[in-house]
Amino acid sequence: MLKRIISFAVSLVLCAGLYAQDNPNISRLTYLKPKAGQTEKFLAGVKEHTDKYHKKDGHKIRTYRVASGSKTGWYVRSSQPYTWADLDKYTESDAHVAHSAKTINPYVGENIGPMYWAYSEGLSYNPDTSGKPSKMVRVNFTHVNPLMGGEYGELRRQLKEAHEKTDSEDSFSVFSLVHGGKMHTYAQGYPMNSWSEMASSRSTGSRINEVFGGGAWGRFMSKAQKIIYKRNDEMWIYMKDHSTR
């Protein structure tokens, strides 16, 4: 019980740090599913709206098509990174909202969000700093049992250390859901430029064993099974003509 209480306290401190940071580390994300037979009109509306209202700094956006998982056929709209104060500064105008209602909303069957995700620099490894999008992003969602955020963070730190000490060329960014959805949810983004990259990386288990000793991967997985209750993967395909960053 004491260990769990300490973990909960650590999680609160980490969350407080996320809210207090001055660096732009908050991204707004929305899923959109076109109505049956309306995808072409939906995409035309997204392009028109994006070209008109999302070219200025503070409103730049990326659009992705979901190509695998339960949301295949949906689309994702992801904002540029913000601070919380930026969200007040870049409030959408009435004209902006009205244009979206006219050009996009009539063709949307379902939507999820907006959700707000905080980037975790301390758990991410070798992130791309070019500012240019990859052609694809593999997104792994991890759902953690309540009050076990501290334990999950420790597992992610071990993963990062294993990649660092084995000179990995992999790249991943870690985010936590901080508003607008089911809490205790994390996402790991892996930039890719082709499906063939799915098979090109050395296994995580071998890296863990090399850095932390024989049997370390088994112990790692045993802890993960107690902390994590669900995981799911999606592949997002970047849509250049419907994006402004």
C-alpha positions in Angstrom: 0.0 0.0 0.0 2.8 2.4 0.9 4.5 1.8 -2.5 1.2 2.5 -4.3 0.7 5.8 -2.3 4.3 6.9 -3.2 3.7 6.0 -6.8 0.5 8.0 -6.8 2.3 11.0 -5.3 5.0 10.8 -8.0 2.4 10.7 -10.7 0.8 13.8 -9.3 4.2 15.6 -9.3 4.8 14.5 -12.9 1.4 15.8 -14.0 1.9 19.1 -12.2 5.1 19.4 -14.2 3.3 18.9 -17.4 0.8 21.6 -16.7 3.5 24.1 -15.6 5.9 23.7 -18.5 6.5 26.9 -20.6 7.7 25.0 -23.7 5.1 24.1 -26.4 4.4 20.5 -25.5 0.6 20.2 -25.8 -1.0 18.8 -29.0 -4.7 18.8 -29.8 -5.9 15.8 -31.6 -9.3 15.0 -33.2 -10.5 11.8 -34.9 -13.1 12.2 -37.7 -15.0 9.5 -39.5 -16.7 10.5 -42.8 -20.3 9.4 -43.4 -20.7 6.4 -45.7 -20.3 7.5 -49.3 -19.2 11.0 -48.3 -15.4 10.6 -48.0 -14.6 12.6 -51.2 -16.7 15.5 -50.1 -15.3 15.3 -46.6 -11.7 15.5 -47.9 -12.6 18.4 -50.3 -14.0 20.2 -47.3 -11.0 19.5 -45.1 -8.6 20.8 -47.8 -10.7 24.0 -48.4 -10.9 24.7 -44.7 -7.2 23.9 -44.1 -6.0 26.1 -46.9 -8.2 29.0 -45.7 -7.7 28.9 -41.9 -4.7 26.7 -41.0 -1.7 28.3 -42.7 -0.9 30.9 -40.0 1.3 30.1 -37.0 -0.8 28.9 -34.1 -3.3 27.2 -36.4 -1.0 24.9 -38.4 -2.2 21.3 -38.6 -1.4 17.8 -39.9 -4.0 15.4 -41.3 -3.5 11.6 -41.3 -5.5 8.7 -42.7 -5.8 5.8 -40.3 -4.7 2.7 -42.2 -4.9 0.0 -39.6 -6.7 -0.9 -36.4 -10.3 -0.5 -35.4 -10.4 3.1 -36.7 -9.3 2.2 -40.3 -11.0 4.7 -42.6 -11.0 7.5 -40.0 -8.9 10.6 -40.2 -6.8 12.4 -37.6 -6.2 16.1 -37.3 -3.2 17.0 -35.1 -2.3 20.6 -34.2 1.1 22.1 -33.9 2.5 22.0 -30.3 1.1 24.6 -27.9 1.5 25.8 -24.4 -1.7 26.0 -22.4 -1.5 29.8 -22.7 -1.3 29.5 -26.5 -4.7 27.9 -26.5 -6.2 31.1 -25.2 -4.2 33.2 -27.7 -5.1 31.1 -30.7 -8.8 30.8 -30.1 -10.7 30.1 -33.3 -12.7 33.0 -34.6 -16.5 32.8 -35.2 -15.7 32.8 -39.0 -13.3 29.9 -38.6 -15.9 27.8 -36.7 -18.7 28.7 -39.2 -16.5 27.7 -42.1 -15.7 24.3 -40.6 -19.4 23.8 -39.9 -20.2 24.5 -43.5 -17.4 22.6 -45.3 -16.6 19.7 -43.0 -19.2 18.9 -40.4 -22.0 17.9 -42.9 -19.9 15.0 -44.0 -18.8 13.7 -40.6 -20.5 10.7 -39.3 -18.6 10.3 -36.0 -15.8 12.2 -34.2 -13.7 11.7 -31.1 -12.1 14.7 -29.4 -10.6 17.1 -29.2 -8.1 15.5 -26.9 -5.0 17.1 -25.5 -1.7 15.2 -25.3 1.5 16.3 -23.5 4.9 15.4 -25.0 7.3 13.7 -22.5 10.8 14.6 -23.5 12.3 12.5 -20.7 10.7 9.2 -22.0 11.2 9.9 -25.7 14.3 8.7 -27.7 16.1 10.2 -30.7 13.1 12.3 -31.8 13.2 13.9 -35.3 13.9 17.6 -34.8 13.7 18.6 -38.5 10.1 19.7 -38.2 9.2 17.7 -41.3 6.6 15.0 -41.1 7.4 11.3 -41.9 5.3 9.6 -44.5 3.7 7.4 -41.8 3.5 7.2 -38.0 3.0 4.0 -36.1 1.0 4.9 -33.0 0.9 2.5 -30.1 -1.7 3.4 -27.4 -1.0 2.0 -23.9 -3.8 2.0 -21.2 -2.4 1.9 -17.7 -4.2 0.8 -14.5 -5.1 3.8 -12.2 -2.4 4.9 -9.8 0.3 3.1 -11.7 1.6 5.9 -13.9 4.8 6.1 -11.9 5.5 2.4 -12.5 4.8 2.8 -16.2 7.1 5.8 -16.4 9.9 3.7 -14.9 9.4 1.0 -17.6 9.6 3.6 -20.3 12.8 5.0 -18.8 14.3 1.5 -19.0 13.3 1.2 -22.6 14.9 4.6 -23.4 18.1 3.6 -21.5 18.3 0.3 -23.4 18.1 2.1 -26.7 20.7 4.7 -25.6 23.2 2.1 -24.5 22.8 -0.1 -27.6 23.3 2.8 -30.0 19.8 2.3 -31.4 18.9 4.2 -34.6 15.2 3.9 -33.7 13.1 7.0 -32.9 10.0 7.2 -30.7 8.1 10.0 -29.0 6.0 9.5 -25.9 2.8 11.4 -25.0 0.3 11.3 -22.2 -3.4 12.1 -22.4 -4.0 15.1 -20.1 -7.5 16.2 -21.1 -10.4 15.2 -23.2 -10.4 11.4 -22.9 -9.8 8.4 -20.8 -7.0 9.2 -18.4 -4.0 6.9 -17.7 -3.5 6.7 -21.4 -0.2 7.0 -23.2 0.8 7.0 -26.8 4.1 6.2 -28.5 4.7 7.5 -32.0 7.3 5.8 -34.3 8.0 7.8 -37.5 8.3 5.6 -40.6 8.5 6.1 -44.3 7.5 2.6 -45.5 5.8 -0.5 -44.2 9.0 -2.4 -44.6 10.4 -0.6 -41.6 8.1 -2.7 -39.4 10.6 -5.5 -39.7 13.9 -3.6 -39.7 14.5 -2.9 -36.0 16.3 -5.1 -33.6 14.0 -6.6 -31.0 13.4 -4.6 -27.8 13.8 -7.8 -25.7 17.4 -8.3 -26.9 18.3 -4.7 -26.0 16.8 -5.0 -22.5 18.7 -8.2 -21.8 22.0 -6.8 -23.1 21.7 -3.7 -20.9 20.1 -5.1 -17.8 21.3 -8.7 -17.8 19.9 -12.1 -18.8 16.3 -12.6 -17.9 15.7 -8.8 -17.7 13.2 -8.9 -20.5 11.1 -11.5 -18.7 11.1 -9.5 -15.5 10.2 -6.4 -17.6 7.2 -8.1 -19.2 6.0 -9.5 -15.9 5.9 -5.9 -14.5 4.2 -4.6 -17.6 1.4 -7.2 -17.3 0.6 -5.8 -13.9 0.7 -2.2 -15.0 -0.9 -2.3 -18.4 -4.4 -3.5 -19.1 -4.8 -2.8 -22.8 -2.6 -1.9 -25.8 -3.6 -1.1 -29.4 -1.8 0.0 -32.6 -2.7 2.2 -35.5 -0.8 3.3 -38.6 -1.3 6.9 -39.7 -0.6 7.9 -43.3 0.4 11.6 -43.7 -1.8 13.6 -46.1 0.4 16.5 -47.4 -2.4 18.2 -49.4 -4.6 18.4 -46.3 -1.9 19.6 -44.0 0.1 22.9 -43.4 3.0 21.6 -41.3 
